């Protein structure tokens, strides 16, 4: 082993590449421009660049991890594989009817999402399994012949099969798969009972269809990328792919689990804050990633990102476990405007990168959050992209003055602060939804700022929510790529087995878990993992009998040691915390059984540096007026160069810390210090 | 009755800090949604938990709604009427801290299954606001499971009536009330669970509002919450002025029958637009009937609000301010404003008809801002009985979507909930696991959309079979006999079709649009919901759209106008 590990994360504008040498304990990073038409070009360029910068050979790379948006973009842009769906007779329209709701309650002009598989490509076959998993109508295998020829004729490359109650009895789905595999050798076949063996036919069907729709695209991409790495750079090690669940998988699994990559980008960020926050001594964190058009919020408890199984992308549900991230339409480019009734709004419309904020001078006429931050002095007009990008502050001031300040009868500074405050209110509301509404008290958390604009807002957000500590990690702008090097291999297995907890046969339950474990071992073994090292985390989804939403309750230790009393207590406690009531006399119902299977990956752990003197005078690069609400006026504020700050340095507020990738704002009565990992830790005084 | 118009006119922004108002508004919206999450996620009735047939609000002490998380539009007017009713009939002079108030009277805004819970919010001993919700319980007693009979002749047949009362008094449960309630409903355990969820939700709203007031101070609370309402009002007025042309527009539509005797029933609307306000006058509507087809006054208010909000600006924050520019008048004794003894069990179908009639008036003003008529129904379907698998009583309630109307720029949506309802379906696998029923088919209904440049949406077919027991079926629908035509040359969508034992020698088609009967083991009930109407002449339909529909077998080659 050479200990040379590379992670690369492809974003909309830049591809971030991180190389970590296990022997030195040092991160090297670089950026290249993304190449959206064929993202593999930017990726190969970037990896070549970092190998060159660090004078290494491709053969020395023994771990490669990738965060990709290839599946995400395929779904959001509707550029999907030519796929088909086969269902139980009478139910081919379940995918189209969905849950029967119209998209917007109060609009006569809303339109439904494009249906993933057009009706022409949806087929029905005679078969029926009942709610006990018993066959009531045998599968009419002879009908598959006609379907198979239609699929060939229509040039379908992937088919999803979703029969009613297949989560209880998958025989019919398996028989249909065997038929297609025997008769349509070029067709990929995906089963709902394999992708998501859980109840609720629409969500299960949507999940397997999404997998069929992206699998051919993701497989081709991964295959091409690995071939290029091998041919051009001599990298022979297989790639690992980041999943939405906060684990990675070897590229050999990507075909059957392609849908698991659709929300992988933000997941890597959440893993990164969990790991690096944990190293710094913080294990309850709210991650706050502000980009150009949106803000992603994640929650970490006990060094683990919170997981949900109520995911969706672009309005299409997929019910697999994913890192629970809420996204709001507020980012640097969000537009500020007044409505006809005098209300100030910011976003969700965004100027994006083109035309961008007014100050970019590329044709943007409507002021954005970035323009307001520039006028408030929070951002440095001479230091956009480290000074590489000139901006026009006067144009920004003029736009805000004319469009916001004058009509509201406010000073320019107050108008800018108003844009800032409305944005803040949106962000605070989103964090409330992610924490308070899920039974968590944000005051017990630390706030982690990352992404390009995160640290401009975080101190204010923390103050508003009563959060005491803000962390701006080292390499805040590259954090997601770093996350790729601290993510374990993880696969999730689940199945629906509904039963009243009190009447559940414990041995039968253990038997179901054993089946899932055997399935997991087989899958890991196929990819040459040492199955002796696998860690199994068991849990149950439960609810009071009669409810519709479940709470996930972990079983600590081995599943054989499960006691239903402990499960009951834990459920009641969670229910009370989440929903403010519980009733220990009510019957509990088991809904889903879950196992997360983890194979640990050695972590890219940075070196802890000794603390130096508190004085940070050497890092001062200047002074500029910044408007603070607390003072109601502009006041001279010291500006620090982050590269010059050393572990142990203290920075009294008000202050600004600048680096190439992010700007940190420290409010008047707050103080900040640099820890041994280079993180900036701000103490917020309410 | 009518809602009064405010005096504010003009474009100047008042001297209140709009930014702080916006910050508070954001906060209040997050509170009502949090209340909604607690209610929905912990409720027992499938109506609430799977179908989100519930709403949460914060109101001021004069009864004006300040923030509302409504999951279905049909609820817009319920608490708008219900809270002032409560204030009048059970005044705050008798309220105390720790009280939980409850009622379900029709005069208080809705039919009996919608139990309303209100928690008064006291700040330093003074009443400052109300936290409230309503939820559609699966059963509140009466002559049929589900408590939504169509053949009832008086409201007393429809379930237990709870006048405003204290379910909790100073934090103590009023056990007598609870005992009476539990003894009068079919599924008491479920009722208790739903009430727990409602109370937890309303109490949460109370705590959150107190946190807000502690932060901003009671004086700011008062001025800002008033400004939140004024702001919505200004937006609404500006949009009405911009979108709706001045004038008087009359329309009338019909309900097939009252479920007991033949004879269509007229709903009449005169819409008057004048500058930045509108008046909706229901004079000309038929007198009340001795059946559950009647609906209450609150429904004709909310149906009017719903349509005007949709055509003006769907994004205006929902609160009492939105409604100030809308005046509603309805003569007493009509089927949409009956006396308090009237049966109203099937009234939510009537809500849909009122909304379509208001839309018909808007279509005359400017068809491009509205849409062609939809399938126009909820297709309330209730099965009730004893589950032979476990001996427990059950009530299963479903509403079935259909085709929406074509629009000036797009086809009507296929298979969706329309107008006053936007509830989710119950998954087939959930139906079969929890109720002794089989769903044989759930699909789109080809050729049911009205033709047009933009065709109407397709209806839905949902077929149920009763397994191993006798089940009492209630089905409230409409437009099985007649329906209005398309817009600007567009065609009419297929009518609703209800069939019992389809395809067998016992097949029958119900005589009325409201059905109540017992089904035995193996018997089936099939709903074919209607299609939406078309918009614009079919000759102008884009070839690509025609080709797509034929490939998808949504439209067959023959002339679809022949269907329905």
Interface residues (C-beta under 8 A of the other chain):
Chain A: X90 X91 X92 X93 X94 X96 X97 X99 X100 X101 X102 X104 X105 X106 X107 X108 X109 X110 X111 X112 X118 X119 X120 X130 X131 X164 X165 X199 X200 X201 X202 X339 X340 X341 X342 X343 X344 X345 X407 X408 X409 X418 X421 X422 X424 X425 X426 X428 X429 X432 X433 X436 X437 X498 X544 X546 X547 X548 X549 X575 X578 X579 X580 X581 X583 X586
Chain B: X11 X13 X14 X18 X19 X21 X22 X23 X26 X27 X29 X30 X33 X34 X37 X38 X40 X41 X42 X43 X44 X46 X49 X50 X70 X72 X73 X189 X190 X193 X196 X197 X199 X200 X203 X204 X231 X232 X234 X235 X238 X239 X306 X309 X310 X311 X314 X315 X369 X370 X371 X400 X401 X404 X407 X409 X410 X413 X414 X415 X416 X417 X418 X422 X423 X424 X425 X427 X428 X429 X430 X432 X433 X438 X440 X441 X442 X443 X444 X460 X463 X548 X551 X552 X553 X554
